[in-house]
Amino acid sequence: MSDKRDPDTDQVAPIHNDGPSCHDLVIEDMRERKAFGLRKYDTILQPWNGRSFLQDAYEEILDLTVYLRGRLEEERQEVSKEEPTKPGFYKYDGGAQSMMFRLTPGGQWWVWWADGTEPGKCSWGYIEQALSVYNLVPL
């Protein structure tokens, strides 16, 4: 496996595999979109069709940006669903509850409630079930 990195992006260089060409996939998608547009609008997309290509493209980019940000957030939360291993304080970021947790160097979890209730020992399983979304933020 190659560990060459692109110095501009710090990503691993592409590795050849048996997957399809992304270019070919896009070409097929374009063919399908052309057929869809023809069915929906009874015409193909052409210059000087009365619409603003710039406005349409801008609105599509806004939609794309929202979709990308949503996926980034999903990935962030997927990663954060793993039990933290670094001892320290964490806060629960989200939902109606306001709690803080501490993971001791020995691996014991403690919970503090916002209402001033005495801190108590808890388990990662308790945190998973109680919070459901598990987005703990290190302090």
C-alpha positions in Angstrom: 0.0 0.0 0.0 1.3 3.4 -0.9 2.0 6.0 1.7 2.9 8.8 -0.7 1.2 12.0 0.3 0.1 15.0 -1.8 2.0 17.9 -0.2 -0.8 20.4 -1.1 -3.6 18.5 0.6 -1.8 16.1 3.0 -3.9 13.3 1.6 -2.7 9.9 0.6 -2.0 9.6 -3.2 -4.7 7.7 -5.1 -4.3 4.0 -5.0 -5.3 1.9 -8.1 -8.1 -0.5 -7.4 -10.9 -2.4 -9.2 -13.5 0.3 -8.8 -15.2 2.0 -11.7 -13.9 5.2 -13.2 -15.4 8.2 -11.5 -15.4 10.0 -14.8 -17.5 7.2 -16.4 -19.9 7.3 -13.5 -20.4 11.1 -13.9 -20.9 10.6 -17.7 -23.6 8.0 -17.0 -25.2 10.4 -14.4 -25.2 13.2 -17.0 -27.0 10.9 -19.5 -29.6 10.1 -16.9 -30.0 13.8 -15.9 -30.4 14.7 -19.6 -33.2 12.1 -20.1 -34.9 13.2 -16.8 -34.8 16.9 -17.9 -36.3 16.0 -21.3 -39.1 14.0 -19.7 -39.8 16.7 -17.1 -39.5 19.9 -19.2 -40.1 18.4 -22.7 -36.8 20.0 -23.8 -33.1 19.6 -23.3 -31.1 22.1 -21.4 -29.8 24.7 -23.9 -28.3 28.2 -23.8 -30.7 31.1 -24.2 -33.6 29.1 -22.7 -34.9 32.1 -20.7 -33.4 31.1 -17.4 -30.3 32.4 -15.6 -27.7 29.7 -15.6 -25.7 31.7 -13.0 -28.7 31.9 -10.6 -29.6 28.3 -11.1 -25.9 27.2 -10.5 -25.6 29.4 -7.5 -28.8 27.9 -5.9 -27.5 24.4 -6.7 -24.2 25.2 -5.0 -26.1 26.4 -1.9 -28.0 23.1 -1.8 -24.7 21.2 -2.3 -23.1 23.1 0.5 -25.9 22.2 2.9 -25.7 18.6 1.9 -21.9 18.5 2.3 -22.2 20.2 5.7 -24.8 17.7 6.8 -22.6 14.8 5.8 -19.6 16.3 7.6 -21.7 16.7 10.7 -22.9 13.0 10.4 -19.3 11.9 10.2 -18.3 14.1 13.1 -21.0 12.6 15.3 -20.2 9.0 14.0 -16.6 9.5 15.2 -17.7 11.0 18.5 -19.9 7.9 19.3 -16.8 6.0 20.3 -16.0 6.0 24.0 -13.3 8.6 24.7 -10.0 7.1 26.0 -8.3 10.3 27.1 -8.8 11.1 30.8 -10.3 14.5 31.4 -13.6 16.5 31.5 -16.3 16.3 28.8 -19.5 18.1 28.5 -22.7 16.8 26.8 -23.3 19.0 23.8 -26.9 18.9 22.8 -30.4 17.8 23.9 -32.3 19.1 26.9 -29.9 17.8 29.5 -26.9 19.7 30.6 -24.2 17.4 32.1 -20.5 17.2 32.5 -18.5 14.0 32.7 -15.0 13.1 33.9 -13.0 10.1 32.8 -10.4 9.3 35.4 -6.9 8.0 34.5 -8.2 4.6 35.8 -11.0 4.5 33.3 -13.9 5.4 35.7 -16.6 7.8 34.5 -18.2 10.4 36.7 -21.3 12.5 35.9 -22.2 16.0 37.2 -25.7 17.3 36.6 -26.4 21.0 36.0 -29.0 21.1 38.8 -26.2 20.7 41.4 -26.9 17.0 42.2 -23.9 15.3 43.8 -21.5 13.8 41.2 -21.8 10.0 40.8 -20.0 7.2 39.2 -21.4 5.9 35.9 -20.4 3.7 33.0 -20.0 4.4 29.3 -23.0 2.2 28.7 -25.1 4.5 30.9 -23.8 7.5 28.9 -24.7 5.8 25.6 -28.2 5.0 26.8 -28.9 8.3 28.6 -27.7 10.6 25.9 -28.6 8.6 22.8 -26.5 10.9 20.5 -23.2 10.7 22.4 -21.7 14.0 21.3 -19.3 14.6 24.1 -17.0 17.6 23.8 -13.7 17.6 25.6 -13.1 20.6 27.8 
